[in-house]
Amino acid sequence: MKETTLDLQGLTCPLPVLKANKALRGMKPGERLTVLATDPASVKDFQAYSRETGHALVSFSEAAGLYRFTLRRREDVPPKAPPAEGA
């Protein structure tokens, strides 16, 4: 399975999440994206992003001010069918 890494060190909120979102949109379901960031606010941002979008936050770590997030692209949700006429 494909795994992509984005080095977003030096960028501040909301850029790490926005760039990760753009990358995930171009990935297939189940693929992983690792994001490297230095903004402490990115911790809460990625947690909220994962809850809101359904992309799994597989792992998170911090060492010497470098934050590493690994996200798994969610499965695509099929569009809902419109209600049947007369229903």
One Martini backbone bead per residue (centre of mass of N, CA, C, O) as a GRO file, in nm:
protein
   87
    1MET     BB    1   0.099   0.035   0.019
    2LYS     BB    2   0.074   0.361   0.004
    3GLU     BB    3   0.318   0.613   0.116
    4THR     BB    4   0.315   0.948   0.238
    5THR     BB    5   0.526   1.248   0.269
    6LEU     BB    6   0.498   1.554   0.461
    7ASP     BB    7   0.691   1.852   0.476
    8LEU     BB    8   0.570   2.111   0.724
    9GLN     BB    9   0.790   2.270   0.827
   10GLY     BB   10   0.712   2.606   0.948
   11LEU     BB   11   0.417   2.580   0.949
   12THR     BB   12   0.106   2.725   1.019
   13CYS     BB   13  -0.186   2.774   1.119
   14PRO     BB   14  -0.365   2.576   0.884
   15LEU     BB   15  -0.164   2.447   0.672
   16PRO     BB   16  -0.114   2.147   0.743
   17VAL     BB   17  -0.413   2.057   0.708
   18LEU     BB   18  -0.463   2.164   0.422
   19LYS     BB   19  -0.236   1.997   0.283
   20ALA     BB   20  -0.335   1.721   0.377
   21ASN     BB   21  -0.612   1.732   0.247
   22LYS     BB   22  -0.514   1.752  -0.043
   23ALA     BB   23  -0.359   1.485  -0.045
   24LEU     BB   24  -0.594   1.292   0.036
   25ARG     BB   25  -0.776   1.349  -0.215
   26GLY     BB   26  -0.539   1.198  -0.404
   27MET     BB   27  -0.610   0.938  -0.257
   28LYS     BB   28  -0.657   0.621  -0.162
   29PRO     BB   29  -0.811   0.407   0.006
   30GLY     BB   30  -0.586   0.331   0.286
   31GLU     BB   31  -0.388   0.530   0.257
   32ARG     BB   32  -0.086   0.692   0.366
   33LEU     BB   33  -0.011   0.984   0.578
   34THR     BB   34   0.278   1.173   0.652
   35VAL     BB   35   0.331   1.432   0.895
   36LEU     BB   36   0.549   1.711   0.924
   37ALA     BB   37   0.571   1.921   1.221
   38THR     BB   38   0.609   2.240   1.435
   39ASP     BB   39   0.321   2.302   1.524
   40PRO     BB   40   0.154   2.272   1.818
   41ALA     BB   41  -0.143   2.312   1.698
   42SER     BB   42  -0.152   2.044   1.524
   43VAL     BB   43  -0.260   1.848   1.726
   44LYS     BB   44  -0.555   1.950   1.743
   45ASP     BB   45  -0.609   1.970   1.441
   46PHE     BB   46  -0.577   1.660   1.370
   47GLN     BB   47  -0.788   1.554   1.563
   48ALA     BB   48  -1.028   1.712   1.444
   49TYR     BB   49  -0.998   1.626   1.150
   50SER     BB   50  -1.045   1.325   1.198
   51ARG     BB   51  -1.329   1.345   1.320
   52GLU     BB   52  -1.464   1.511   1.074
   53THR     BB   53  -1.364   1.310   0.818
   54GLY     BB   54  -1.258   0.992   0.889
   55HIS     BB   55  -0.969   1.006   0.913
   56ALA     BB   56  -0.719   0.822   1.039
   57LEU     BB   57  -0.533   0.846   1.339
   58VAL     BB   58  -0.280   0.629   1.379
   59SER     BB   59  -0.042   0.843   1.455
   60PHE     BB   60   0.159   1.003   1.725
   61SER     BB   61   0.446   1.228   1.755
   62GLU     BB   62   0.718   1.363   1.970
   63ALA     BB   63   1.043   1.530   1.888
   64ALA     BB   64   1.201   1.809   1.935
   65GLY     BB   65   0.939   1.965   1.789
   66LEU     BB   66   0.849   1.709   1.623
   67TYR     BB   67   0.567   1.629   1.434
   68ARG     BB   68   0.395   1.306   1.388
   69PHE     BB   69   0.159   1.211   1.137
   70THR     BB   70  -0.075   0.939   1.080
   71LEU     BB   71  -0.284   0.882   0.800
   72ARG     BB   72  -0.595   0.733   0.691
   73ARG     BB   73  -0.775   0.687   0.430
   74ARG     BB   74  -1.084   0.681   0.373
   75GLU     BB   75  -1.357   0.549   0.282
   76ASP     BB   76  -1.573   0.566   0.047
   77VAL     BB   77  -1.883   0.721   0.022
   78PRO     BB   78  -2.164   0.661  -0.100
   79PRO     BB   79  -2.404   0.804  -0.246
   80LYS     BB   80  -2.709   0.905  -0.192
   81ALA     BB   81  -3.012   0.820  -0.267
   82PRO     BB   82  -3.281   0.929  -0.379
   83PRO     BB   83  -3.588   0.949  -0.323
   84ALA     BB   84  -3.860   0.807  -0.404
   85GLU     BB   85  -4.124   0.840  -0.574
   86GLY     BB   86  -4.388   0.868  -0.343
   87ALA     BB   87  -4.241   0.821  -0.047
   0.00000   0.00000   0.00000
